[in-house]
Amino acid sequence: MLGLFTFVFLNIIKMKLVFATNNKNKLKEVRAMLPNFEVVGLAEIGITEDIEETAKTLEGNAAIKANYVTKKLGLDCFADDTGLEVEALNNAPGVYSARYSGEHHNSEANMQKLLSELQNKTNRNAQFRTAVVLNLNSKQYVFEGICKGEILKEKKGNEGFGYDPIFKPDGFNSSFAEMSMKEKSEISHRGKAIQNLITFLKNY
């Protein structure tokens, strides 16, 4: 197996990291968080098929994607899964966030369903949680990032993706969709999880 750091040291200029995703928005966001690495998505290593996420936890789904790449191509890589956990809905949609309104993964439909279910509820507390799983030199490591906030009553902003237009992080007056990518990355769940990954890699 070609270990991640063997690859990095042999190709010190490129410093590649395989990120097990075909989500272009997520790939763009993570690339901005890792400027010292060349982050490569699944399509760039020849994997275009959808990797079925069948686990009941975020950590489980992230592991499924990372393990798929490692077993198929023998590459070290990392993968993530993110869930929006809404307090008044017993932490739903959680692991089913991307397909909350159905298997079509329609962000607009997901937001409308969530807003409808919260219509008569005063408690709008929520948190985004991201789990990142790294396969490195035949070992697996898990990192987590959490961003607490609340669900707005209507969409605000045109940036970001997913539930960003209806999520306002604590301590801010703007939704994620009203923030620049840099602003969001500094406080977001995914940003925190990736930062934990970076700290680990630096000390590895």
RATA-V825321 format. One record per helix or strand of 2 or more residues. SS is the DSSP state (h for helix, s for strand). FROM is the first residue (numbers start at 1). TO is the last residue. Records with the same first field share a line. If there is no record, write none. Layout:
# RATA-V825321
SS = FROM-TO / FROM-TO
This chain:
# RATA-V825321
h = 4-10 / 24-33 / 43-45 / 58-73 / 87-89 / 97-99 / 107-117 / 164-166 / 176-178 / 181-187 / 189-203
s = 16-19 / 38-40 / 77-86 / 92-94 / 125-136 / 139-151 / 167-169
